[in-house]
C-alpha cells in the first residue's frame, strides 16, 4: 500500500506540537486520505447556516459532530446528533452544539 508519507508526518507533527496524543476527526480523515482509505463525505462548518448548506451538499440524512481535541468521545458528551434529515434540523443541531460546547469551556477549540 502506498501512502503520502509527508502528509502523514505533517498531521502527526502538528498534533504532537499541540501537546495532543489523539487526533481530531479532520486530522484522522487526512491520515486516511494519505493512506488511500475511502471514507464518507464530511466537512467543517463555522456557523449554523454553513452547517445547513454543507448538509444539503453532502446529502441527507447526516450526522453532525463537534470538532474538539478536548472532547474525544463525542457521543458520550452529547456532541453527535444523528439522522438529521433537513437543513433546519442541521441548523438547530449546530446552534445547540455551539451553545453546549462554547469556546469559553474549551479554549483550544
C-alpha positions in Angstrom: 0.0 0.0 0.0 1.4 3.4 -1.0 0.9 6.4 1.1 1.8 10.1 1.3 4.5 10.0 3.9 4.9 13.8 4.1 1.2 14.3 4.7 1.1 11.7 7.5 4.2 13.2 9.1 2.8 16.7 9.0 -0.5 15.7 10.6 1.3 13.7 13.4 3.8 16.5 14.0 1.1 19.2 14.3 -0.8 17.1 16.9 2.4 16.4 18.8 3.4 20.1 18.7 -0.1 21.0 20.2 0.7 18.6 23.0 -2.1 16.1 22.0 -2.0 12.3 22.0 -5.2 12.0 19.9 -6.2 13.3 16.5 -9.3 15.4 15.7 -11.7 13.9 13.2 -10.4 16.2 10.4 -6.8 15.1 11.2 -7.9 11.4 11.2 -9.6 12.0 7.8 -6.3 13.4 6.5 -4.5 10.4 7.6 -7.0 8.1 6.0 -6.7 10.1 2.7 -2.9 9.9 2.9 -3.2 6.1 3.0 -5.8 5.9 0.3 -8.6 4.8 2.6 -12.1 5.8 1.4 -14.3 7.4 4.0 -17.7 9.1 3.9 -18.2 12.7 2.8 -17.7 15.3 5.5 -16.9 19.0 6.1 -16.5 21.6 8.8 -19.0 24.4 9.3 -18.3 27.6 11.2 -21.9 28.6 11.6 -25.4 27.1 11.7 -26.0 28.4 8.1 -22.9 26.7 6.9 -23.9 23.5 8.6 -27.3 23.6 6.8 -25.6 24.2 3.4 -23.0 21.6 4.0 -25.6 19.0 5.0 -27.5 19.7 1.8 -24.3 19.4 -0.3 -23.4 16.1 1.4 -27.0 14.7 1.2 -29.4 13.7 3.9 -29.5 12.0 6.3 -26.4 13.3 8.0 -24.7 13.0 11.4 -23.2 16.1 12.9 -20.4 16.1 15.5 -18.3 18.6 17.2 -14.6 19.0 16.4 -12.5 19.5 19.5 -9.3 18.0 20.7 -10.7 18.2 24.3 -13.7 16.1 23.6 -12.6 12.7 22.2 -15.8 10.8 22.9 -18.4 12.9 21.1 -21.4 10.5 21.6 -20.8 10.3 25.4 -20.5 14.1 25.6 -23.8 14.5 23.7 -22.0 16.1 20.8 -23.2 13.9 17.9 -26.8 14.4 16.7 -27.8 11.6 14.3 -30.1 11.2 11.3 -30.6 14.9 10.6 -32.9 14.9 7.6 -33.5 18.6 6.8 -31.5 21.9 6.7 -33.5 23.2 9.6 -32.5 20.2 11.8 -28.8 20.8 10.9 -29.1 24.4 11.8 -30.7 23.6 15.1 -28.2 20.9 16.0 -25.3 23.3 15.1 -26.8 26.1 17.3 -27.4 23.7 20.2 -23.8 22.3 20.0 -22.3 25.7 19.9 -24.2 26.7 23.0 -23.4 23.4 24.8 -19.7 23.4 23.9 -18.9 27.1 23.9 -15.3 28.3 23.3 -15.3 29.6 26.9 -15.4 26.0 28.2 -12.9 24.6 25.6 -10.4 27.3 25.0 -8.4 25.3 22.5 -11.3 24.5 20.1 
